[in-house]
Amino acid sequence: MDVVTHLEVVGTQPVLRISGEIDLATLPSVRSDLVRAISTYPRVRIAVDLDGVTALDDAGLGILLGAAARARDSGGDLVLVCTTPALVARLERTGASRAIDVVDRIEG
């Protein structure tokens, strides 16, 4: 399955919405879109909406962790928006939720 991303601003919050599978096949596209969002909104907290994500492999987790580090290096931050119970559990089980805040709604 393909992945679709859409960058928008909700209130004052930049949001990158991701739908589909984040896996080895889609990593270049997801990475590129995350870097573009961070470059477009430096020194800002960017929300990454994962509610449309149907699969997230270990490489995908790595991309999200790397994006969070890149956002922090630019003086901003990254937060994951996720209400899918299985995906929230995976983020907790892998420890990703200790490195990146996981919230249930977009602020702003």
Helices and strands as residue ranges (DSSP letters): E 3-10, E 13-22, H 27-40, E 45-56, H 58-73, E 77-81, H 85-94, H 96-99, E 101-103
